[in-house]
Amino acid sequence: MDEGSCLRREHDLWQDIYRQEALLKEAWTLQKDHQMHDVRDRRPIDAHATFERMENAWQTYFETQCDYEMAHWGAGTIVTTDRPYCEIALIAERIFWMRGLQRMNLKEMQE
């Protein structure tokens, strides 16, 4: 297997983990909105809509960041390996951030 194929497989694995984390976070936002709807005298926060806006903004950042990094290389062959590295790094960073929020959410639910 060549480096490009290996990186694509690793990228796909990270992307799958990211999708799972995003689904968990989305489920939490729906639950949070439902809980807040039941509390009187509290303004609903609309966590789900905020989550969707945040994810859309992150997707734009993700694509633009790697586009910018690839612009340094022009049309060279290094783009075939550096693009996946860029995307993997950003996806991994996002996963760790989401997992940190998940730990905070679990702690909140236990209190």
The 8 nearest C-alpha neighbors of each residue, nearest first, counted from 0:
[[1, 4, 5, 2, 3, 6, 8, 7],
 [0, 2, 4, 3, 5, 6, 7, 80],
 [1, 3, 5, 4, 6, 0, 80, 7],
 [2, 4, 6, 5, 1, 80, 7, 79],
 [5, 3, 7, 6, 1, 2, 0, 8],
 [4, 6, 2, 8, 3, 7, 9, 1],
 [5, 7, 9, 3, 8, 4, 10, 2],
 [6, 8, 10, 4, 5, 9, 11, 3],
 [9, 7, 11, 5, 10, 6, 4, 12],
 [8, 10, 6, 12, 11, 7, 5, 13],
 [9, 11, 7, 13, 8, 12, 87, 6],
 [10, 12, 14, 8, 9, 13, 7, 15],
 [13, 11, 9, 15, 14, 10, 8, 16],
 [14, 12, 16, 10, 15, 11, 17, 9],
 [13, 15, 11, 17, 12, 16, 10, 18],
 [16, 14, 18, 12, 17, 13, 11, 19],
 [17, 15, 13, 19, 14, 18, 20, 12],
 [16, 18, 14, 20, 15, 19, 94, 21],
 [19, 17, 21, 15, 16, 20, 22, 14],
 [20, 18, 22, 16, 17, 21, 23, 15],
 [21, 19, 23, 17, 22, 18, 24, 16],
 [22, 20, 24, 18, 23, 19, 25, 17],
 [21, 23, 25, 19, 20, 24, 26, 18],
 [24, 22, 20, 26, 21, 25, 27, 19],
 [23, 25, 21, 27, 22, 26, 20, 28],
 [24, 26, 22, 28, 27, 23, 21, 29],
 [27, 25, 23, 29, 24, 28, 22, 30],
 [26, 28, 30, 24, 25, 29, 31, 23],
 [29, 27, 47, 31, 46, 25, 30, 26],
 [28, 30, 32, 26, 31, 27, 47, 33],
 [31, 29, 27, 33, 28, 32, 34, 26],
 [32, 30, 28, 34, 33, 29, 27, 35],
 [31, 33, 35, 29, 30, 34, 45, 46],
 [32, 34, 30, 36, 31, 35, 29, 37],
 [35, 33, 31, 37, 36, 32, 30, 38],
 [34, 36, 32, 38, 37, 33, 43, 31],
 [35, 37, 33, 34, 38, 43, 32, 39],
 [38, 36, 35, 34, 39, 33, 32, 41],
 [39, 37, 35, 36, 41, 40, 34, 43],
 [40, 38, 41, 37, 36, 35, 42, 43],
 [39, 41, 38, 42, 43, 37, 36, 35],
 [42, 40, 39, 38, 43, 35, 36, 44],
 [41, 43, 44, 40, 35, 36, 39, 38],
 [44, 42, 35, 45, 36, 41, 32, 46],
 [43, 45, 46, 42, 32, 35, 49, 31],
 [46, 44, 47, 48, 43, 32, 49, 28],
 [45, 47, 49, 28, 44, 48, 32, 50],
 [46, 48, 28, 50, 49, 45, 29, 51],
 [49, 47, 51, 50, 46, 45, 52, 28],
 [48, 50, 46, 52, 47, 51, 53, 45],
 [49, 51, 47, 53, 48, 52, 46, 54],
 [50, 52, 48, 54, 53, 49, 55, 47],
 [53, 51, 49, 55, 50, 54, 56, 48],
 [52, 54, 50, 56, 51, 55, 49, 57],
 [53, 55, 57, 51, 56, 52, 50, 58],
 [56, 54, 58, 52, 57, 53, 51, 59],
 [55, 57, 53, 59, 54, 58, 52, 60],
 [56, 58, 60, 54, 59, 55, 61, 53],
 [59, 57, 61, 55, 60, 56, 54, 62],
 [58, 60, 56, 62, 57, 61, 63, 55],
 [59, 61, 57, 63, 58, 62, 64, 56],
 [62, 60, 58, 64, 59, 63, 57, 65],
 [63, 61, 59, 65, 60, 64, 66, 58],
 [62, 64, 66, 60, 65, 61, 67, 59],
 [65, 63, 67, 61, 66, 62, 60, 68],
 [64, 66, 68, 67, 63, 62, 85, 69],
 [67, 65, 63, 69, 64, 68, 62, 70],
 [66, 68, 70, 64, 65, 69, 63, 71],
 [67, 69, 65, 70, 66, 71, 64, 72],
 [70, 68, 66, 71, 72, 67, 65, 78],
 [69, 71, 67, 73, 72, 68, 66, 74],
 [72, 70, 69, 73, 68, 67, 66, 74],
 [73, 71, 70, 69, 75, 74, 78, 77],
 [74, 72, 70, 75, 71, 69, 78, 76],
 [73, 75, 72, 76, 78, 70, 77, 69],
 [76, 74, 77, 73, 72, 78, 79, 69],
 [75, 77, 78, 79, 74, 80, 72, 73],
 [76, 78, 79, 75, 80, 81, 72, 74],
 [77, 79, 81, 76, 80, 82, 75, 69],
 [80, 78, 77, 76, 81, 82, 3, 83],
 [79, 81, 78, 77, 82, 3, 83, 84],
 [80, 82, 78, 84, 83, 79, 77, 85],
 [81, 83, 85, 84, 78, 80, 79, 86],
 [82, 84, 86, 85, 81, 80, 87, 6],
 [85, 83, 81, 87, 82, 86, 88, 80],
 [86, 84, 82, 88, 83, 87, 65, 81],
 [85, 87, 83, 89, 88, 84, 90, 82],
 [88, 86, 90, 84, 89, 85, 10, 83],
 [87, 89, 91, 85, 86, 90, 84, 92],
 [88, 90, 92, 86, 91, 87, 93, 85],
 [89, 91, 93, 87, 92, 88, 86, 94],
 [92, 90, 94, 88, 93, 89, 87, 95],
 [91, 93, 89, 95, 90, 94, 88, 96],
 [92, 94, 96, 90, 91, 95, 97, 89],
 [95, 93, 91, 97, 96, 92, 17, 98],
 [94, 96, 98, 92, 97, 93, 99, 91],
 [95, 97, 93, 99, 94, 98, 92, 100],
 [98, 96, 94, 100, 99, 95, 93, 101],
 [99, 97, 101, 95, 100, 96, 94, 102],
 [98, 100, 96, 102, 97, 101, 95, 103],
 [99, 101, 103, 97, 98, 102, 104, 96],
 [100, 102, 98, 104, 99, 103, 105, 97],
 [103, 101, 105, 99, 100, 104, 106, 98],
 [102, 104, 100, 106, 101, 105, 107, 99],
 [105, 103, 101, 107, 106, 102, 100, 108],
 [106, 104, 108, 102, 107, 103, 101, 109],
 [105, 107, 103, 109, 104, 108, 102, 110],
 [106, 108, 104, 110, 105, 109, 103, 102],
 [107, 109, 105, 106, 110, 104, 103, 102],
 [110, 108, 106, 107, 105, 104, 103, 102],
 [109, 107, 108, 106, 105, 104, 103, 102]]
